[in-house]
């Protein structure tokens, strides 16, 4: 494909689906009291927004991540069915069915209390020096109980064909480092809820109330010291700063208390080097291992362990976990046990469950239609690159080579993950978790030093998401997102290009956002730009940052333009390239109205529908603080303010609130 890239002719017309041959999907309910050019998100979604309650078990409702709620209902239906029948031993049906059944058996789980983690807590009590502490930390990583050390295996940013060891900052209990240092009322409420949660966990495992409160403060203090060493989310966008290949022998000298060689040996990781993404964290940890008393470290590890497993233990632990998380999310009522278990099975046996999901909910016809959409948007992207007035011909050739070298994964993996080493019993929920976690770690460690498996997926098939993996130069669209409002095999091109087409354009753009643009077509961090072109590119990236910094949410909270710049860039370009692809279809070239709306209008209505989301204020605040995406309303209004065809489709005038003069509309790709 990449060899014919530069022969692409921009006037090529894609094979489209005639609007009149496909049934019209729901685009009604427009609030005509709102001018499209004032607030397009609400023009399209306000009636739905006002009429749709947030379920008490959820922090939000609608599309995007909240579409995973009805997905879990689908998964629960599959799991109920397979768990109620006898299945062949070792089959995926047996494993997912028995895992689900074991987690639904809350009578047994409640009877066990916290017995499942008592051996782990006893091992913490037996720690008598820093060396034995670090051995405990390593052994627990192997069963999914992370604490002060992070370890993973993945491609080398400078040699993407080989898997290497990676380590990242870790160790805190609140969602982000900044939560430890802010003094506004909502953040203080979260800090206090976290301390109360820790104290409750200590009490549930036998500590008296007064001591538990004191111990919680000690743990929080360690957390806060760790947080001070963490890079911010904006700092972590620096690709080069987060690549620090270090010899283990050098780490042994600079961070002797961590005992890196012993730590890696205990993990079973045979390597003489590791990429330490945020070295400052490990410098700080090396110091804290000596300055923090060992008894306090043991309290910290105890708190970490109970917290990590609280949702998997008896009801008092589950309740404590919920009571803390509801302060952050605003969720009013606990999820049903069935929904919780559908999520758990997806987390631990995702590709086994994914096979059953695909059989029931994803057709080959949908996969073929989606492949056409991806190819068409990709070709439209090439045409846009050709037309860029700020990029030299030399860089354009490189950009298109990278564009057409992208691997496209649709629906489900070609090769499913092997779960033969996972032992699942119908009456031991906690042990099932341990078995799945241990098997997953062994799969991870086995990749170290080996060639990268380009067929591997990093999301489960039923998840409503899509992603771009720059180190593999790939875009991935699991079956979960290939449903309405994003994609419908029975819908016409206007809705599909405005829906999943925008998502495709978005993911393609991550190949060329502020981070992705630093990777070459092979997935290596490598400069493929001319100096002048990269300067021009960065100036446009800064325009995106500046523009989104001005957008407000919840009256006084501003979007963090620097933290969200990659996603905002992808949104702006994603809509633009999806529109261009749509205009190359027969329907896109037609002016025939459907339900009183032009093809262009229906395209943009579809864009607004795919981000139709309503969420609790608490969750929205969490989103602003931690999510690299802008809130859903600004994923619609922000990009459309920069999209001239939108102005034309809805006659947006200078008097409208979303209006920007042409010279201020941002075009990157």
BELCORFEN-V995373 format. One record per run of one state. SS is the DSSP state (hx for helix, st for strand, lp for the rest). FROM is the first residue (numbers start at 0). LEN is the number of residues. If there is no record, write none. Layout:
SS | FROM | LEN
SS | FROM | LEN
//
This chain:
lp | 0 | 1
hx | 1 | 6
lp | 7 | 11
hx | 18 | 3
lp | 21 | 18
hx | 39 | 12
lp | 51 | 8
st | 59 | 3
lp | 62 | 1
hx | 63 | 20
lp | 83 | 8
hx | 91 | 13
lp | 104 | 1
hx | 105 | 7
lp | 112 | 2
hx | 114 | 11
lp | 125 | 4
hx | 129 | 12
lp | 141 | 10
st | 151 | 5
lp | 156 | 2
st | 158 | 9
lp | 167 | 9
hx | 176 | 4
lp | 180 | 4
hx | 184 | 20
lp | 204 | 4
hx | 208 | 21
lp | 229 | 5
hx | 234 | 3
lp | 237 | 7
st | 244 | 3
hx | 247 | 7
lp | 254 | 5
hx | 259 | 8
lp | 267 | 5
st | 272 | 4
lp | 276 | 2
hx | 278 | 13
lp | 291 | 2
hx | 293 | 19
lp | 312 | 2
hx | 314 | 15
lp | 329 | 7
hx | 336 | 12
lp | 348 | 1
hx | 349 | 12
lp | 361 | 2
hx | 363 | 24
lp | 387 | 5
hx | 392 | 12
lp | 404 | 2
st | 406 | 5
lp | 411 | 17
hx | 428 | 18
lp | 446 | 4
st | 450 | 1
lp | 451 | 15
st | 466 | 3
lp | 469 | 4
st | 473 | 5
hx | 478 | 3
lp | 481 | 11
hx | 492 | 6
lp | 498 | 1
hx | 499 | 11
lp | 510 | 5
hx | 515 | 3
st | 518 | 1
lp | 519 | 5
st | 524 | 1
lp | 525 | 5
hx | 530 | 19
lp | 549 | 2
st | 551 | 2
lp | 553 | 3
st | 556 | 2
lp | 558 | 6
hx | 564 | 19
lp | 583 | 10
st | 593 | 1
lp | 594 | 2
st | 596 | 1
lp | 597 | 1
hx | 598 | 12
lp | 610 | 2
st | 612 | 3
lp | 615 | 1
hx | 616 | 10
lp | 626 | 5
hx | 631 | 10
lp | 641 | 2
hx | 643 | 6
lp | 649 | 12
hx | 661 | 3
lp | 664 | 5
//
